[in-house]
Amino acid sequence: MEWKTDWGLRGRMGFTMFLLFALYIVFAGVLLQFAGLAVMALFMGAFLFAQYFFSDRIALYSMGAGEVDEQEYPELHATIGRLAQQADIPKPTVAVADSRVPNAFATGRSPSKATVAVTSGIIDTLDSEELEGVLAHELAHVKNRDVMVMTIASFLSSIAFLVVRWGWLFGGGGGEGNEQVPVYVAIVASLVVWVASFFLIRTLSRYREYAADRGGAIITGRPSALASALMKIDGRMDKVPDDDLREQSEMNAFFIIPINTGVIGRLFSTHPTTENRIERLREMQRELETA
């Protein structure tokens, strides 16, 4: 197997970025209408700056993940360094989250500014070959650059959700009705942005997981190891306390296996089913064995 450009993924990423740009225009238009040009320019400038430079740190912070050095996790560093070399990308920063949820994710605005994070739960759950398969999957996200699009989309979604959830607090309950209009319009516009980005994230995320599965299998040459890892992680989720799962479910779009609770969670999942992913990996393994 050799690495090939996935034009289906590239096309989806381009379309997602185009729609995100349209959402920015809507957001800026609402601000311009009710806050003026200067305030709009200042806010959007600060927003874009924070999104570009800090969205990856926010993702790590939300998981409680911290950067670790080679002295703390020598085997993890060595494995990621070797796989990054095989994938022909710079070695990313390595982070670990103290969590019983067995998972991993990648974040960052470019291959040279990427971070691969794993939980202590996944280190305890997988053997060395399975963990290697998971890490290669995350490095495939970095190489495909889809992690940048997901980081930006998730940041916009998070900000819009905060406005929807807490915007009413800035309405100044005692004012005249017409004084409340800008606040209500901002909340409605943010709701539209949040819903749109919600579906954008899920449309792109499901396809990019298949692409990263294939890419990770190409990097290691062992699709069966990643298939085994996915099976173990999915099975282990049932043993994790519900409180821990709920705390981290907001990061589903980044995880290698999402935390889906109930019928609604599965219906709007950011990922294809684990069964379908495993079947595709097994098909790749069969192709390798018969080649």
HELIX and SHEET records of a PDB file:
HELIX    1   1 TRP A    7  ALA A   35  1                                  29    
HELIX    2   2 LEU A   37  MET A   63  1                                  27    
HELIX    3   3 PRO A   74  ALA A   87  1                                  14    
HELIX    4   4 PRO A  111  LYS A  113  5                                   3    
HELIX    5   5 SER A  120  THR A  125  1                                   6    
HELIX    6   6 SER A  128  ASN A  144  1                                  17    
HELIX    7   7 ASP A  146  TRP A  166  1                                  21    
HELIX    8   8 GLY A  167  GLY A  171  5                                   5    
HELIX    9   9 GLY A  177  THR A  220  1                                  44    
HELIX   10  10 PRO A  223  ARG A  236  1                                  14    
HELIX   11  11 MET A  237  LYS A  239  5                                   3    
HELIX   12  12 ASP A  242  GLN A  248  1                                   7    
HELIX   13  13 SER A  249  MET A  251  5                                   3    
HELIX   14  14 GLY A  262  LEU A  267  1                                   6    
HELIX   15  15 THR A  274  THR A  290  1                                  17    
SHEET    1   A 4 ALA A  65  GLU A  67  0                                        
SHEET    2   A 4 THR A  93  ALA A  97 -1                                        
SHEET    3   A 4 ALA A 114  THR A 119  1                                        
SHEET    4   A 4 ALA A 104  GLY A 108 -1                                        
END                                                                             
